């Protein structure tokens, strides 16, 4: 099930050259994909790109997901503002 969720999302993030996939982890029914952006781009604009990619990936995700993927803003430092995209089962 993990690959049926993370793979479509990652493909959409990689398709957008303004979004960089930093890492992904999956365990206990949860997948987290960490995305990274450069600082010269407004974070709210980057959030729109993330949501658009999630929307497109939704057509490739399993129909029986109890909850749609969501993203959370996390700022671990000054180098970049990543977003974490989570799916909770």
N, CA, C and O atoms as a printed pandas DataFrame, in Angstrom:
     atom_number atom_name residue_name chain_id  residue_number  x_coord  y_coord  z_coord
0              1         N          UNK        A               1    0.820   -1.202    0.000
1              2        CA          UNK        A               1    0.000    0.000    0.000
2              3         C          UNK        A               1    0.859    1.259    0.000
3              4         O          UNK        A               1    0.472    2.273   -0.581
4              5         N          UNK        A               2    2.022    1.202    0.647
5              6        CA          UNK        A               2    2.876    2.387    0.728
6              7         C          UNK        A               2    3.246    2.888   -0.662
7              8         O          UNK        A               2    3.128    4.083   -0.935
8              9         N          UNK        A               3    3.690    2.000   -1.541
9             10        CA          UNK        A               3    4.095    2.456   -2.872
10            11         C          UNK        A               3    2.907    2.972   -3.675
11            12         O          UNK        A               3    3.083    3.830   -4.540
12            13         N          UNK        A               4    1.709    2.473   -3.412
13            14        CA          UNK        A               4    0.538    2.956   -4.149
14            15         C          UNK        A               4    0.148    4.366   -3.715
15            16         O          UNK        A               4   -0.658    5.019   -4.378
16            17         N          UNK        A               5    0.715    4.835   -2.607
17            18        CA          UNK        A               5    0.442    6.196   -2.132
18            19         C          UNK        A               5    1.627    7.117   -2.395
19            20         O          UNK        A               5    1.469    8.186   -2.983
20            21         N          UNK        A               6    2.814    6.701   -1.959
21            22        CA          UNK        A               6    3.974    7.588   -2.104
22            23         C          UNK        A               6    4.414    7.758   -3.552
23            24         O          UNK        A               6    4.809    8.855   -3.946
24            25         N          UNK        A               7    4.353    6.703   -4.347
25            26        CA          UNK        A               7    4.841    6.795   -5.726
26            27         C          UNK        A               7    4.067    7.822   -6.559
27            28         O          UNK        A               7    4.698    8.656   -7.209
28            29         N          UNK        A               8    2.729    7.799   -6.571
29            30        CA          UNK        A               8    2.023    8.833   -7.355
30            31         C          UNK        A               8    2.312   10.252   -6.855
31            32         O          UNK        A               8    2.431   11.180   -7.654
32            33         N          UNK        A               9    2.422   10.417   -5.548
33            34        CA          UNK        A               9    2.724   11.748   -5.013
34            35         C          UNK        A               9    4.122   12.184   -5.432
35            36         O          UNK        A               9    4.307   13.302   -5.913
36            37         N          UNK        A              10    5.105   11.309   -5.251
37            38        CA          UNK        A              10    6.476   11.661   -5.633
38            39         C          UNK        A              10    6.574   12.000   -7.112
39            40         O          UNK        A              10    7.267   12.948   -7.482
40            41         N          UNK        A              11    5.900   11.252   -7.952
41            42        CA          UNK        A              11    5.938   11.533   -9.398
42            43         C          UNK        A              11    5.440   12.939   -9.700
43            44         O          UNK        A              11    6.023   13.640  -10.527
44            45         N          UNK        A              12    4.378   13.352   -9.041
45            46        CA          UNK        A              12    3.848   14.685   -9.285
46            47         C          UNK        A              12    4.776   15.768   -8.742
47            48         O          UNK        A              12    4.923   16.824   -9.356
48            49         N          UNK        A              13    5.401   15.512   -7.597
49            50        CA          UNK        A              13    6.344   16.495   -7.051
50            51         C          UNK        A              13    7.568   16.618   -7.956
51            52         O          UNK        A              13    8.038   17.729   -8.207
52            53         N          UNK        A              14    8.093   15.491   -8.450
53            54        CA          UNK        A              14    9.257   15.525   -9.336
54            55         C          UNK        A              14    8.906   16.175  -10.667
55            56         O          UNK        A              14    9.764   16.793  -11.297
56            57         N          UNK        A              15    7.659   16.044  -11.102
57            58        CA          UNK        A              15    7.245   16.639  -12.383
58            59         C          UNK        A              15    7.272   18.162  -12.325
59            60         O          UNK        A              15    7.432   18.818  -13.355
60            61         N          UNK        A              16    7.120   18.723  -11.143
61            62        CA          UNK        A              16    7.168   20.169  -10.965
62            63         C          UNK        A              16    8.603   20.543  -10.590
63            64         O          UNK        A              16    9.063   20.209   -9.498
64            65         N          UNK        A              17    9.299   21.222  -11.470
65            66        CA          UNK        A              17   10.710   21.520  -11.244
66            67         C          UNK        A              17   10.942   22.510  -10.108
67            68         O          UNK        A              17   12.081   22.731   -9.695
68            69         N          UNK        A              18    9.873   23.099   -9.609
69            70        CA          UNK        A              18   10.009   24.045   -8.501
70            71         C          UNK        A              18    9.889   23.360   -7.137
71            72         O          UNK        A              18   10.037   23.999   -6.096
72            73         N          UNK        A              19    9.618   22.048   -7.158
73            74        CA          UNK        A              19    9.490   21.279   -5.918
74            75         C          UNK        A              19   10.601   20.237   -5.899
75            76         O          UNK        A              19   10.800   19.529   -6.886
76            77         N          UNK        A              20   11.321   20.136   -4.800
77            78        CA          UNK        A              20   12.351   19.118   -4.649
78            79         C          UNK        A              20   11.958   18.123   -3.564
79            80         O          UNK        A              20   11.591   18.517   -2.457
80            81         N          UNK        A              21   12.038   16.834   -3.884
81            82        CA          UNK        A              21   11.764   15.800   -2.883
82            83         C          UNK        A              21   13.050   15.571   -2.114
83            84         O          UNK        A              21   14.056   15.142   -2.678
84            85         N          UNK        A              22   13.010   15.859   -0.822
85            86        CA          UNK        A              22   14.187   15.727    0.028
86            87         C          UNK        A              22   14.320   14.298    0.550
87            88         O          UNK        A              22   15.401   13.712    0.477
88            89         N          UNK        A              23   13.242   13.737    1.070
89            90        CA          UNK        A              23   13.255   12.357    1.574
90            91         C          UNK        A              23   11.825   11.892    1.784
91            92         O          UNK        A              23   10.893   12.696    1.814
92            93         N          UNK        A              24   11.662   10.567    1.931
93            94        CA          UNK        A              24   10.353   10.060    2.316
94            95         C          UNK        A              24   10.548    8.894    3.266
95            96         O          UNK        A              24   11.527    8.153    3.187
96            97         N          UNK        A              25    9.592    8.755    4.160
97            98        CA          UNK        A              25    9.595    7.649    5.120
98            99         C          UNK        A              25    8.187    7.091    5.210
99           100         O          UNK        A              25    7.205    7.810    5.025
100          101         N          UNK        A              26    8.102    5.814    5.492
101          102        CA          UNK        A              26    6.810    5.164    5.664
102          103         C          UNK        A              26    6.919    4.162    6.794
103          104         O          UNK        A              26    7.871    3.384    6.862
104          105         N          UNK        A              27    5.936    4.187    7.679
105          106        CA          UNK        A              27    5.870    3.184    8.741
106          107         C          UNK        A              27    4.511    3.242    9.408
107          108         O          UNK        A              27    3.915    4.311    9.536
108          109         N          UNK        A              28    4.027    2.092    9.828
109          110        CA          UNK        A              28    2.775    1.984   10.581
110          111         C          UNK        A              28    1.612    2.706    9.910
111          112         O          UNK        A              28    0.833    3.381   10.582
112          113         N          UNK        A              29    1.489    2.569    8.591
113          114        CA          UNK        A              29    0.373    3.166    7.884
114          115         C          UNK        A              29    0.496    4.650    7.612
115          116         O          UNK        A              29   -0.475    5.282    7.196
116          117         N          UNK        A              30    1.671    5.218    7.839
117          118        CA          UNK        A              30    1.898    6.640    7.598
118          119         C          UNK        A              30    3.055    6.814    6.623
119          120         O          UNK        A              30    4.101    6.183    6.775
120          121         N          UNK        A              31    2.870    7.660    5.638
121          122        CA          UNK        A              31    3.945    8.011    4.713
122          123         C          UNK        A              31    4.204    9.503    4.834
123          124         O          UNK        A              31    3.265   10.300    4.854
124          125         N          UNK        A              32    5.462    9.880    4.915
125          126        CA          UNK        A              32    5.841   11.288    4.975
126          127         C          UNK        A              32    6.839   11.563    3.865
127          128         O          UNK        A              32    7.855   10.876    3.749
128          129         N          UNK        A              33    6.551   12.561    3.056
129          130        CA          UNK        A              33    7.451   13.005    1.995
130          131         C          UNK        A              33    7.867   14.421    2.352
131          132         O          UNK        A              33    7.016   15.299    2.493
132          133         N          UNK        A              34    9.157   14.651    2.500
133          134        CA          UNK        A              34    9.659   15.981    2.833
134          135         C          UNK        A              34   10.083   16.677    1.551
135          136         O          UNK        A              34   10.899   16.158    0.789
136          137         N          UNK        A              35    9.527   17.846    1.326
137          138        CA          UNK        A              35    9.803   18.638    0.134
138          139         C          UNK        A              35   10.621   19.855    0.517
139          140         O          UNK        A              35   10.531   20.348    1.642
140          141         N          UNK        A              36   11.413   20.335   -0.419
141          142        CA          UNK        A              36   12.274   21.473   -0.120
142          143         C          UNK        A              36   12.181   22.518   -1.218
143          144         O          UNK        A              36   12.057   22.196   -2.400
144          145         N          UNK        A              37   12.244   23.788   -0.797
145          146        CA          UNK        A              37   12.153   24.923   -1.709
146          147         C          UNK        A              37   13.277   25.896   -1.407
147          148         O          UNK        A              37   13.753   25.968   -0.274
148          149         N          UNK        A              38   13.698   26.635   -2.402
149          150        CA          UNK        A              38   14.710   27.665   -2.184
150          151         C          UNK        A              38   14.047   28.904   -1.586
151          152         O          UNK        A              38   12.846   29.116   -1.748
152          153         N          UNK        A              39   14.832   29.705   -0.904
153          154        CA          UNK        A              39   14.288   30.853   -0.192
154          155         C          UNK        A              39   13.842   32.000   -1.092
155          156         O          UNK        A              39   13.089   32.865   -0.646
156          157         N          UNK        A              40   14.284   32.028   -2.342
157          158        CA          UNK        A              40   13.896   33.147   -3.204
158          159         C          UNK        A              40   12.468   33.008   -3.732
159          160         O          UNK        A              40   12.015   33.838   -4.521
160          161         N          UNK        A              41   11.773   31.986   -3.310
161          162        CA          UNK        A              41   10.406   31.737   -3.754
162          163         C          UNK        A              41    9.447   31.920   -2.581
163          164         O          UNK        A              41    9.687   31.348   -1.518
164          165         N          UNK        A              42    8.385   32.685   -2.727
165          166        CA          UNK        A              42    7.433   32.858   -1.622
166          167         C          UNK        A              42    6.849   31.507   -1.197
167          168         O          UNK        A              42    6.418   30.717   -2.037
168          169         N          UNK        A              43    6.840   31.258    0.085
169          170        CA          UNK        A              43    6.402   29.968    0.595
170          171         C          UNK        A              43    4.923   29.715    0.304
171          172         O          UNK        A              43    4.522   28.565    0.123
172          173         N          UNK        A              44    4.120   30.755    0.257
173          174        CA          UNK        A              44    2.704   30.566   -0.051
174          175         C          UNK        A              44    2.491   30.131   -1.500
175          176         O          UNK        A              44    1.552   29.393   -1.797
176          177         N          UNK        A              45    3.349   30.582   -2.390
177          178        CA          UNK        A              45    3.287   30.148   -3.786
178          179         C          UNK        A              45    3.725   28.686   -3.882
179          180         O          UNK        A              45    3.133   27.900   -4.622
180          181         N          UNK        A              46    4.756   28.332   -3.137
181          182        CA          UNK        A              46    5.199   26.938   -3.108
182          183         C          UNK        A              46    4.091   26.032   -2.568
183          184         O          UNK        A              46    3.920   24.910   -3.044
184          185         N          UNK        A              47    3.348   26.509   -1.587
185          186        CA          UNK        A              47    2.239   25.726   -1.033
186          187         C          UNK        A              47    1.178   25.455   -2.093
187          188         O          UNK        A              47    0.578   24.380   -2.110
188          189         N          UNK        A              48    0.945   26.415   -2.972
189          190        CA          UNK        A              48   -0.016   26.210   -4.059
190          191         C          UNK        A              48    0.469   25.119   -5.011
191          192         O          UNK        A              48   -0.328   24.319   -5.501
192          193         N          UNK        A              49    1.785   25.088   -5.271
193          194        CA          UNK        A              49    2.351   24.039   -6.122
194          195         C          UNK        A              49    2.181   22.666   -5.472
195          196         O          UNK        A              49    1.857   21.689   -6.147
196          197         N          UNK        A              50    2.400   22.598   -4.167
197          198        CA          UNK        A              50    2.255   21.336   -3.441
198          199         C          UNK        A              50    0.806   20.860   -3.520
199          200         O          UNK        A              50    0.556   19.692   -3.820
200          201         N          UNK        A              51   -0.137   21.739   -3.257
201          202        CA          UNK        A              51   -1.546   21.344   -3.299
202          203         C          UNK        A              51   -1.952   20.910   -4.701
203          204         O          UNK        A              51   -2.699   19.944   -4.859
204          205         N          UNK        A              52   -1.470   21.610   -5.713
205          206        CA          UNK        A              52   -1.782   21.233   -7.094
206          207         C          UNK        A              52   -1.245   19.843   -7.414
207          208         O          UNK        A              52   -1.932   19.050   -8.059
208          209         N          UNK        A              53   -0.028   19.537   -6.974
209          210        CA          UNK        A              53    0.550   18.214   -7.209
210          211         C          UNK        A              53   -0.247   17.134   -6.477
211          212         O          UNK        A              53   -0.467   16.052   -7.020
212          213         N          UNK        A              54   -0.678   17.422   -5.253
213          214        CA          UNK        A              54   -1.506   16.470   -4.501
214          215         C          UNK        A              54   -2.824   16.232   -5.237
215          216         O          UNK        A              54   -3.289   15.096   -5.328
216          217         N          UNK        A              55   -3.416   17.286   -5.754
217          218        CA          UNK        A              55   -4.681   17.156   -6.483
218          219         C          UNK        A              55   -4.529   16.266   -7.707
219          220         O          UNK        A              55   -5.375   15.407   -7.956
220          221         N          UNK        A              56   -3.461   16.461   -8.475
221          222        CA          UNK        A              56   -3.232   15.635   -9.665
222          223         C          UNK        A              56   -2.959   14.189   -9.254
223          224         O          UNK        A              56   -3.494   13.261   -9.862
224          225         N          UNK        A              57   -2.141   13.995   -8.240
225          226        CA          UNK        A              57   -1.814   12.634   -7.780
226          227         C          UNK        A              57   -3.053   11.909   -7.279
227          228         O          UNK        A              57   -3.111   10.681   -7.329
228          229         N          UNK        A              58   -4.043   12.649   -6.797
229          230        CA          UNK        A              58   -5.264   12.029   -6.275
230          231         C          UNK        A              58   -5.934   11.097   -7.270
231          232         O          UNK        A              58   -6.555   10.111   -6.873
232          233         N          UNK        A              59   -5.816   11.395   -8.551
233          234        CA          UNK        A              59   -6.392   10.524   -9.580
234          235         C          UNK        A              59   -5.678    9.196   -9.722
235          236         O          UNK        A              59   -6.194    8.282  -10.366
236          237         N          UNK        A              60   -4.492    9.071   -9.128
237          238        CA          UNK        A              60   -3.702    7.844   -9.217
238          239         C          UNK        A              60   -3.632    7.101   -7.886
239          240         O          UNK        A              60   -3.006    6.045   -7.797
240          241         N          UNK        A              61   -4.268    7.643   -6.857
241          242        CA          UNK        A              61   -4.232    7.024   -5.530
242          243         C          UNK        A              61   -5.360    6.002   -5.397
243          244         O          UNK        A              61   -6.355    6.083   -6.118
244          245         N          UNK        A              62   -5.214    5.045   -4.485
245          246        CA          UNK        A              62   -6.283    4.061   -4.271
246          247         C          UNK        A              62   -7.607    4.748   -3.916
247          248         O          UNK        A              62   -7.627    5.746   -3.197
248          249         N          UNK        A              63   -8.685    4.208   -4.421
249          250        CA          UNK        A              63  -10.016    4.784   -4.188
250          251         C          UNK        A              63  -10.470    4.670   -2.736
251          252         O          UNK        A              63  -11.301    5.460   -2.288
252          253         N          UNK        A              64   -9.939    3.701   -1.998
253          254        CA          UNK        A              64  -10.436    3.418   -0.653
254          255         C          UNK        A              64   -9.634    4.094    0.465
255          256         O          UNK        A              64   -9.660    3.624    1.603
256          257         N          UNK        A              65   -8.937    5.165    0.169
257          258        CA          UNK        A              65   -8.200    5.869    1.227
258          259         C          UNK        A              65   -9.184    6.481    2.219
259          260         O          UNK        A              65  -10.131    7.153    1.812
260          261         N          UNK        A              66   -8.972    6.256    3.513
261          262        CA          UNK        A              66   -9.885    6.841    4.494
262          263         C          UNK        A              66   -9.744    8.365    4.609
263          264         O          UNK        A              66  -10.696    9.056    4.970
264          265         N          UNK        A              67   -8.548    8.882    4.298
265          266        CA          UNK        A              67   -8.290   10.322    4.353
266          267         C          UNK        A              67   -7.397   10.708    3.185
267          268         O          UNK        A              67   -6.505    9.946    2.814
268          269         N          UNK        A              68   -7.623   11.877    2.601
269          270        CA          UNK        A              68   -6.738   12.308    1.514
270          271         C          UNK        A              68   -5.386   12.751    2.071
271          272         O          UNK        A              68   -5.281   13.079    3.253
272          273         N          UNK        A              69   -4.356   12.762    1.232
273          274        CA          UNK        A              69   -3.057   13.291    1.680
274          275         C          UNK        A              69   -3.201   14.754    2.079
275          276         O          UNK        A              69   -4.045   15.471    1.541
276          277         N          UNK        A              70   -2.386   15.187    3.010
277          278        CA          UNK        A              70   -2.376   16.583    3.425
278          279         C          UNK        A              70   -0.936   17.025    3.587
279          280         O          UNK        A              70   -0.032   16.196    3.690
280          281         N          UNK        A              71   -0.724   18.319    3.609
281          282        CA          UNK        A              71    0.628   18.809    3.831
282          283         C          UNK        A              71    0.652   19.714    5.049
283          284         O          UNK        A              71   -0.338   20.356    5.399
284          285         N          UNK        A              72    1.812   19.745    5.680
285          286        CA          UNK        A              72    2.051   20.585    6.855
286          287         C          UNK        A              72    3.321   21.369    6.624
287          288         O          UNK        A              72    4.312   20.823    6.140
288          289         N          UNK        A              73    3.302   22.629    6.961
289          290        CA          UNK        A              73    4.490   23.468    6.824
290          291         C          UNK        A              73    5.409   23.218    8.010
291          292         O          UNK        A              73    4.986   23.221    9.166
292          293         N          UNK        A              74    6.687   22.999    7.687
293          294        CA          UNK        A              74    7.717   22.801    8.708
294          295         C          UNK        A              74    8.925   23.608    8.277
295          296         O          UNK        A              74    9.353   23.498    7.127
296          297         N          UNK        A              75    9.485   24.412    9.157
297          298        CA          UNK        A              75   10.660   25.213    8.829
298          299         C          UNK        A              75   11.798   24.801    9.758
299          300         O          UNK        A              75   11.892   25.311   10.874
300          301         N          UNK        A              76   12.666   23.885    9.318
301          302        CA          UNK        A              76   13.735   23.412   10.175
302          303         C          UNK        A              76   14.957   24.335   10.239
303          304         O          UNK        A              76   15.857   24.109   11.047
304          305         N          UNK        A              77   14.995   25.352    9.409
305          306        CA          UNK        A              77   16.153   26.248    9.410
306          307         C          UNK        A              77   16.009   27.326    8.368
307          308         O          UNK        A              77   14.962   27.454    7.732
308          309         N          UNK        A              78   17.035   28.082    8.197
309          310        CA          UNK        A              78   16.990   29.208    7.257
310          311         C          UNK        A              78   17.332   28.822    5.830
311          312         O          UNK        A              78   17.084   29.599    4.908
312          313         N          UNK        A              79   17.894   27.644    5.628
313          314        CA          UNK        A              79   18.331   27.242    4.292
314          315         C          UNK        A              79   17.165   27.094    3.329
315          316         O          UNK        A              79   17.268   27.515    2.176
316          317         N          UNK        A              80   16.053   26.502    3.773
317          318        CA          UNK        A              80   14.888   26.297    2.907
318          319         C          UNK        A              80   13.666   26.047    3.771
319          320         O          UNK        A              80   13.780   25.760    4.962
320          321         N          UNK        A              81   12.511   26.156    3.166
321          322        CA          UNK        A              81   11.249   25.895    3.858
322          323         C          UNK        A              81   10.616   24.640    3.283
323          324         O          UNK        A              81    9.925   24.716    2.267
324          325         N          UNK        A              82   10.833   23.490    3.905
325          326        CA          UNK        A              82   10.204   22.285    3.368
326          327         C          UNK        A              82    8.770   22.126    3.854
327          328         O          UNK        A              82    8.367   22.683    4.875
328          329         N          UNK        A              83    8.041   21.374    3.115
329          330        CA          UNK        A              83    6.708   20.948    3.503
330          331         C          UNK        A              83    6.762   19.445    3.676
331          332         O          UNK        A              83    7.462   18.761    2.930
332          333         N          UNK        A              84    6.050   18.934    4.625
333          334        CA          UNK        A              84    5.914   17.488    4.769
334          335         C          UNK        A              84    4.518   17.112    4.291
335          336         O          UNK        A              84    3.528   17.704    4.720
336          337         N          UNK        A              85    4.445   16.151    3.423
337          338        CA          UNK        A              85    3.157   15.664    2.926
338          339         C          UNK        A              85    2.919   14.326    3.598
339          340         O          UNK        A              85    3.704   13.392    3.437
340          341         N          UNK        A              86    1.836   14.238    4.350
341          342        CA          UNK        A              86    1.555   13.053    5.139
342          343         C          UNK        A              86    0.289   12.369    4.667
343          344         O          UNK        A              86   -0.667   13.014    4.237
344          345         N          UNK        A              87    0.304   11.059    4.755
345          346        CA          UNK        A              87   -0.908   10.288    4.592
346          347         C          UNK        A              87   -1.051    9.436    5.827
347          348         O          UNK        A              87   -0.141    8.680    6.167
348          349         N          UNK        A              88   -2.171    9.544    6.502
349          350        CA          UNK        A              88   -2.428    8.762    7.707
350          351         C          UNK        A              88   -3.534    7.792    7.416
351          352         O          UNK        A              88   -4.592    8.182    6.921
352          353         N          UNK        A              89   -3.309    6.523    7.718
353          354        CA          UNK        A              89   -4.316    5.504    7.485
354          355         C          UNK        A              89   -5.201    5.389    8.680
355          356         O          UNK        A              89   -6.126    4.576    8.687
